[in-house]
Amino acid sequence: MSDNAAASELDTAPEEVKLAVDLIFLLESHQIEPRVALAALEIVKTDLQAKLA
């Protein structure tokens, strides 16, 4: 798949997929350890679930 095709698919992807790709890029570019990233995401998940309640 070419970069243009991948970019086009991402442009039409659901918002949660776009956000997931951005988050993965951010975590990898800052060399965040997977264990630390998962712990932080659990905190974020809990916070967001509280906001929905």
Distance bins in CASP14 RR format, pairs under 12 A and 6 or more apart:
PFRMAT RR
TARGET T0000
AUTHOR 0000-0000-0000
RMODE 2
METHOD distances of the structure
MODEL  1
1 7 0 0 0 0 0 1 0 0 0 0 0
1 8 0 0 0 0 1 0 0 0 0 0 0
1 9 0 0 0 0 1 0 0 0 0 0 0
1 10 0 0 0 0 0 1 0 0 0 0 0
2 8 0 0 0 0 1 0 0 0 0 0 0
2 9 0 0 0 0 0 1 0 0 0 0 0
3 9 0 0 0 0 0 1 0 0 0 0 0
3 10 0 0 0 0 0 1 0 0 0 0 0
4 10 0 0 0 0 0 1 0 0 0 0 0
4 11 0 0 0 0 0 1 0 0 0 0 0
5 11 0 0 0 0 0 1 0 0 0 0 0
5 12 0 0 0 0 0 1 0 0 0 0 0
6 12 0 0 0 0 0 1 0 0 0 0 0
6 13 0 0 0 0 0 1 0 0 0 0 0
6 21 0 0 0 0 0 1 0 0 0 0 0
7 13 0 0 0 0 0 1 0 0 0 0 0
7 18 0 0 0 0 0 1 0 0 0 0 0
7 21 0 0 0 0 0 1 0 0 0 0 0
9 17 0 0 0 0 1 0 0 0 0 0 0
9 18 0 0 0 0 0 1 0 0 0 0 0
9 21 0 0 0 0 0 1 0 0 0 0 0
10 17 1 0 0 1 0 0 0 0 0 0 0
10 18 1 0 0 1 0 0 0 0 0 0 0
10 19 0 0 0 0 0 1 0 0 0 0 0
10 20 0 0 0 0 0 1 0 0 0 0 0
10 21 1 0 0 1 0 0 0 0 0 0 0
10 22 0 0 0 0 1 0 0 0 0 0 0
10 25 0 0 0 0 0 1 0 0 0 0 0
11 17 0 0 0 0 0 1 0 0 0 0 0
11 18 0 0 0 0 1 0 0 0 0 0 0
11 21 0 0 0 0 0 1 0 0 0 0 0
12 18 0 0 0 0 1 0 0 0 0 0 0
13 19 0 0 0 0 1 0 0 0 0 0 0
13 20 0 0 0 0 1 0 0 0 0 0 0
13 21 1 0 0 1 0 0 0 0 0 0 0
13 22 0 0 0 0 0 1 0 0 0 0 0
14 20 0 0 0 0 1 0 0 0 0 0 0
14 21 0 0 0 0 0 1 0 0 0 0 0
15 21 0 0 0 0 0 1 0 0 0 0 0
15 22 0 0 0 0 0 1 0 0 0 0 0
16 22 0 0 0 0 0 1 0 0 0 0 0
16 23 0 0 0 0 0 1 0 0 0 0 0
17 23 0 0 0 0 0 1 0 0 0 0 0
17 24 0 0 0 0 0 1 0 0 0 0 0
18 24 0 0 0 0 0 1 0 0 0 0 0
18 25 0 0 0 0 0 1 0 0 0 0 0
19 25 0 0 0 0 0 1 0 0 0 0 0
19 26 0 0 0 0 0 1 0 0 0 0 0
19 41 0 0 0 0 0 1 0 0 0 0 0
19 44 0 0 0 0 0 1 0 0 0 0 0
19 48 0 0 0 0 0 1 0 0 0 0 0
20 26 0 0 0 0 0 1 0 0 0 0 0
20 27 0 0 0 0 0 1 0 0 0 0 0
20 41 0 0 0 0 0 1 0 0 0 0 0
21 27 0 0 0 0 0 1 0 0 0 0 0
21 28 0 0 0 0 0 1 0 0 0 0 0
22 28 0 0 0 0 0 1 0 0 0 0 0
22 29 0 0 0 0 0 1 0 0 0 0 0
23 29 0 0 0 0 0 1 0 0 0 0 0
23 30 0 0 0 0 0 1 0 0 0 0 0
23 32 0 0 0 0 0 1 0 0 0 0 0
23 37 0 0 0 0 1 0 0 0 0 0 0
23 38 0 0 0 0 0 1 0 0 0 0 0
23 40 0 0 0 0 0 1 0 0 0 0 0
23 41 0 0 0 0 1 0 0 0 0 0 0
23 44 0 0 0 0 1 0 0 0 0 0 0
24 30 0 0 0 0 0 1 0 0 0 0 0
24 32 0 0 0 0 0 1 0 0 0 0 0
24 34 0 0 0 0 0 1 0 0 0 0 0
24 37 0 0 0 0 1 0 0 0 0 0 0
24 41 0 0 0 0 0 1 0 0 0 0 0
25 32 0 0 0 0 0 1 0 0 0 0 0
26 32 0 0 0 0 1 0 0 0 0 0 0
26 37 0 0 0 0 1 0 0 0 0 0 0
26 40 0 0 0 0 0 1 0 0 0 0 0
26 41 0 0 0 0 0 1 0 0 0 0 0
27 33 0 0 0 0 1 0 0 0 0 0 0
27 34 0 0 0 0 1 0 0 0 0 0 0
27 35 0 0 0 0 0 1 0 0 0 0 0
27 36 0 0 0 0 1 0 0 0 0 0 0
27 37 1 0 1 0 0 0 0 0 0 0 0
27 38 0 0 0 0 1 0 0 0 0 0 0
27 40 0 0 0 0 1 0 0 0 0 0 0
27 41 0 0 0 0 1 0 0 0 0 0 0
28 34 0 0 0 0 1 0 0 0 0 0 0
28 37 0 0 0 0 1 0 0 0 0 0 0
30 36 0 0 0 0 0 1 0 0 0 0 0
30 37 0 0 0 0 1 0 0 0 0 0 0
30 40 0 0 0 0 0 1 0 0 0 0 0
31 37 0 0 0 0 0 1 0 0 0 0 0
32 38 0 0 0 0 1 0 0 0 0 0 0
32 39 0 0 0 0 0 1 0 0 0 0 0
32 40 1 0 0 1 0 0 0 0 0 0 0
32 41 0 0 0 0 0 1 0 0 0 0 0
33 39 0 0 0 0 1 0 0 0 0 0 0
33 40 0 0 0 0 0 1 0 0 0 0 0
34 40 0 0 0 0 0 1 0 0 0 0 0
34 41 0 0 0 0 0 1 0 0 0 0 0
35 41 0 0 0 0 0 1 0 0 0 0 0
35 42 0 0 0 0 0 1 0 0 0 0 0
36 42 0 0 0 0 0 1 0 0 0 0 0
36 43 0 0 0 0 0 1 0 0 0 0 0
37 43 0 0 0 0 0 1 0 0 0 0 0
37 44 0 0 0 0 0 1 0 0 0 0 0
38 44 0 0 0 0 0 1 0 0 0 0 0
38 45 0 0 0 0 0 1 0 0 0 0 0
39 45 0 0 0 0 0 1 0 0 0 0 0
39 46 0 0 0 0 0 1 0 0 0 0 0
40 46 0 0 0 0 0 1 0 0 0 0 0
40 47 0 0 0 0 0 1 0 0 0 0 0
41 47 0 0 0 0 0 1 0 0 0 0 0
41 48 0 0 0 0 0 1 0 0 0 0 0
42 48 0 0 0 0 0 1 0 0 0 0 0
42 49 0 0 0 0 0 1 0 0 0 0 0
43 49 0 0 0 0 0 1 0 0 0 0 0
43 50 0 0 0 0 0 1 0 0 0 0 0
44 50 0 0 0 0 0 1 0 0 0 0 0
44 51 0 0 0 0 0 1 0 0 0 0 0
45 51 0 0 0 0 0 1 0 0 0 0 0
45 52 0 0 0 0 0 1 0 0 0 0 0
46 52 0 0 0 0 0 1 0 0 0 0 0
46 53 0 0 0 0 0 1 0 0 0 0 0
47 53 0 0 0 0 0 1 0 0 0 0 0
END
